[in-house]
Amino acid sequence: MSHNLVKLKFNTKEYTIYNLARVFYNKICNHDPTSKQQWSRFYNRTDPRKHQHWEAFEKLYEVVKDDSHFNMRWYVKSQIIHLGKNKTIWPHQLLTQKAMRNYFEYIQNRKIVVDSDKIEDIRYALTQDKKLFQEWTDDHPGQDYNDFFGNIPDGLIMSDGVYYAIQGMLSLFFLSISKTFMGMYKDLDIDIQEEIASRGKLLVTRDKIRTNEKLKIFAKKTFEDEALL
């Protein structure tokens, strides 16, 4: 059963809360199939706002609403990786300090650090970059690199792609060969450019891929037309 949110007259806040719940149940059911029962009880309610777990998601919304780049998929995943086999998590547990610590630790661990020019390290970085973009498109169906780097949602000051670049969650190897990012780099505020890398550093980084045939082939295969090589 799917809910007609228009018929239920959901406002913007309630729609966001509903999506937090939807992502939670989808992720937790993939981890623990026995959780499908609690999801079905929520989903089969004529009005999910009357379900006992709605309040927990509403409280979570109040906690994270000012974090413009909050990622519910990552939030739930950061809890799951701390669970034992066949263990589950309940919505109210998302409100604990431990849950928040798990999330921030997960984000920190997603930062890509490459301390060498070894081919395998660079390939790993590029693979993680592609994985992050694919996760983003899961949440933004039909959108592409132009949206990833160029679309600034209402109320925000930068796109998700630029935010991830500043946070170190996209490697300079990918940024340096990204046709979209390099095309818009000159239009970024100077402060943002300095947070990410100088144009000169990006060009030097790109040359490391351009001059290595194996890396060049791998990058083209991974990013196809987006690879500026």
C-alpha positions as MATLAB code, in Angstrom:
seq = 'MSHNLVKLKFNTKEYTIYNLARVFYNKICNHDPTSKQQWSRFYNRTDPRKHQHWEAFEKLYEVVKDDSHFNMRWYVKSQIIHLGKNKTIWPHQLLTQKAMRNYFEYIQNRKIVVDSDKIEDIRYALTQDKKLFQEWTDDHPGQDYNDFFGNIPDGLIMSDGVYYAIQGMLSLFFLSISKTFMGMYKDLDIDIQEEIASRGKLLVTRDKIRTNEKLKIFAKKTFEDEALL';
ca = [
       0.000    0.000    0.000;
       1.262    3.492   -0.806;
      -0.063    6.602    0.810;
      -1.676    9.417   -1.115;
       0.138   12.252    0.622;
      -1.848   14.878   -1.257;
      -5.137   13.350   -0.150;
      -3.807   13.146    3.408;
      -2.922   16.844    3.121;
       0.688   16.448    4.253;
       2.480   19.740    4.671;
       6.172   20.155    3.784;
       7.343   19.225    7.279;
       5.167   16.108    7.417;
       6.311   15.045    3.956;
       9.934   15.298    5.107;
       9.191   13.307    8.252;
       7.439   10.649    6.182;
      10.503   10.329    3.958;
      12.765    9.958    7.004;
      10.569    7.046    8.081;
      10.486    5.550    4.579;
      14.286    5.563    4.276;
      14.662    4.130    7.781;
      12.341    1.208    7.166;
      13.766    0.442    3.730;
      17.333    0.306    5.059;
      16.527   -1.578    8.246;
      14.433   -4.170    6.376;
      17.361   -4.861    4.060;
      19.508   -5.501    7.133;
      16.940   -7.448    9.137;
      14.064   -8.959    7.102;
      12.083   -9.591   10.302;
      11.695   -5.807   10.567;
       9.309   -5.878    7.621;
       6.511   -6.435   10.078;
       7.045   -3.101   11.834;
       7.410   -1.387    8.454;
       4.158   -2.893    7.184;
       2.328   -1.739   10.302;
       3.516    1.802    9.678;
       2.965    1.690    5.936;
      -0.471    0.071    6.064;
      -1.892    2.691    8.369;
      -4.486    4.828    6.629;
      -2.689    7.821    8.106;
       0.947    7.121    9.158;
       0.873   10.206   11.388;
      -1.212    8.162   13.800;
       1.336    5.368   14.052;
       3.188    5.074   17.360;
       6.581    5.635   15.698;
       5.618    8.878   13.998;
       6.586   10.881   17.076;
      10.139    9.486   17.009;
      10.626   10.540   13.394;
       9.102   13.919   14.160;
      11.627   14.432   16.973;
      14.463   13.352   14.676;
      13.304   15.918   12.140;
      13.536   18.654   14.769;
      17.102   17.580   15.590;
      18.407   17.488   12.012;
      16.288   20.062   10.173;
      19.008   22.721   10.343;
      21.665   20.387    8.927;
      21.190   21.275    5.272;
      23.164   18.251    4.033;
      21.794   15.659    6.455;
      21.676   12.239    4.803;
      19.137    9.819    6.260;
      20.526    6.853    4.314;
      23.918    7.414    5.915;
      22.349    8.060    9.306;
      20.620    4.680    9.336;
      23.614    2.907    7.827;
      25.861    4.369   10.519;
      23.628    2.679   13.102;
      23.404   -0.637   11.269;
      27.175   -1.129   11.086;
      27.241   -1.124   14.886;
      24.545   -3.793   15.150;
      25.219   -7.482   15.536;
      23.906  -10.082   13.146;
      20.109  -10.420   13.184;
      19.856   -7.376   15.435;
      17.563   -4.490   14.669;
      17.086   -0.893   15.746;
      13.934    0.967   16.703;
      13.035    4.520   15.680;
      13.418    5.968   19.195;
      17.041    4.779   19.226;
      17.807    7.238   16.424;
      17.431   10.052   18.956;
      20.295    9.067   21.240;
      23.680   10.769   21.518;
      25.265    7.467   20.548;
      23.314    7.508   17.286;
      24.602   10.997   16.516;
      28.169    9.963   17.316;
      27.817    6.978   15.009;
      26.676    9.284   12.221;
      29.496   11.808   12.578;
      32.027    8.976   12.826;
      30.610    7.454    9.645;
      30.937   10.759    7.781;
      34.497   11.168    9.019;
      35.371    7.691    7.804;
      33.965    8.450    4.357;
      36.609   11.079    3.756;
      39.012    9.957    1.058;
      42.666   10.194    2.002;
      45.274    9.171   -0.560;
      48.849    9.556    0.663;
      50.550    7.936   -2.289;
      50.532    7.827   -6.077;
      50.156    4.068   -6.188;
      47.809    2.939   -8.923;
      45.730    0.793   -6.562;
      45.239    3.704   -4.146;
      44.102    6.056   -6.883;
      41.783    3.417   -8.343;
      40.281    2.885   -4.889;
      39.702    6.633   -4.491;
      38.008    6.890   -7.875;
      35.827    3.896   -7.051;
      34.710    5.548   -3.812;
      33.961    8.751   -5.710;
      31.755    6.881   -8.144;
      30.028    5.091   -5.277;
      29.207    8.391   -3.581;
      27.766    9.823   -6.774;
      25.655    6.703   -7.330;
      24.316    6.936   -3.780;
      23.427   10.565   -4.447;
      21.561    9.695   -7.636;
      19.596    7.075   -5.690;
      18.177    9.985   -3.702;
      17.897   12.228   -6.776;
      16.539   10.066   -9.630;
      17.093   11.419  -13.107;
      19.735   13.934  -12.064;
      23.310   14.003  -13.311;
      26.710   15.562  -12.655;
      25.421   18.997  -13.632;
      22.825   18.773  -10.861;
      25.287   17.202   -8.429;
      27.756   20.065   -8.725;
      25.570   22.894   -9.965;
      22.151   22.626   -8.354;
      21.927   24.648   -5.130;
      18.733   23.671   -3.277;
      16.560   26.392   -1.808;
      17.981   27.751    1.421;
      21.492   26.369    0.846;
      24.654   28.150   -0.229;
      26.262   25.359   -2.239;
      25.441   22.176   -4.110;
      25.821   18.736   -2.578;
      28.774   17.962   -4.840;
      30.697   21.068   -3.779;
      29.845   20.366   -0.135;
      31.235   16.829   -0.417;
      34.358   18.182   -2.100;
      34.974   20.616    0.764;
      34.426   17.842    3.295;
      37.049   15.672    1.610;
      34.487   13.069    0.595;
      35.417   13.423   -3.071;
      39.020   12.899   -4.072;
      41.068   15.431   -6.011;
      41.647   12.690   -8.558;
      37.971   12.676   -9.452;
      37.505   16.434   -9.169;
      40.477   17.056  -11.442;
      39.033   14.911  -14.250;
      35.383   15.858  -13.745;
      34.275   17.768  -16.834;
      31.449   19.375  -14.866;
      33.444   20.370  -11.791;
      36.417   21.732  -13.711;
      34.052   23.650  -15.974;
      32.442   25.439  -13.048;
      35.558   25.779  -10.869;
      36.319   29.342  -11.977;
      32.832   30.422  -10.892;
      33.246   29.191   -7.318;
      33.936   31.720   -4.569;
      37.646   32.072   -3.945;
      37.155   30.843   -0.363;
      35.564   27.633   -1.639;
      38.342   27.141   -4.191;
      40.921   27.445   -1.413;
      39.009   24.950    0.745;
      39.135   22.358   -2.028;
      42.375   22.935   -3.970;
      44.036   25.437   -6.248;
      43.496   25.097   -9.972;
      47.191   24.389  -10.346;
      47.018   21.479   -7.920;
      43.993   20.084   -9.713;
      45.807   20.202  -13.059;
      48.871   18.475  -11.605;
      46.596   15.808  -10.113;
      44.845   15.294  -13.450;
      48.193   14.785  -15.177;
      48.914   11.860  -12.854;
      45.968   10.080  -14.447;
      46.502   11.337  -17.978;
      50.091   10.113  -18.080;
      49.308    6.648  -16.733;
      47.575    4.547  -19.340;
      46.100    2.077  -16.846;
      44.611    4.843  -14.711;
      43.391    6.698  -17.765;
      41.542    3.641  -19.056;
      40.098    2.926  -15.601;
      38.917    6.517  -15.121;
      37.274    6.622  -18.559;
      35.536    3.316  -17.932;
      34.345    4.477  -14.495;
      33.141    7.975  -15.371;
      32.618    7.653  -19.132;
      31.882   11.058  -20.744;
      32.352   12.868  -17.439;
      36.081   12.065  -17.514;
      38.036   15.026  -18.871;
      40.910   13.011  -20.301;
];
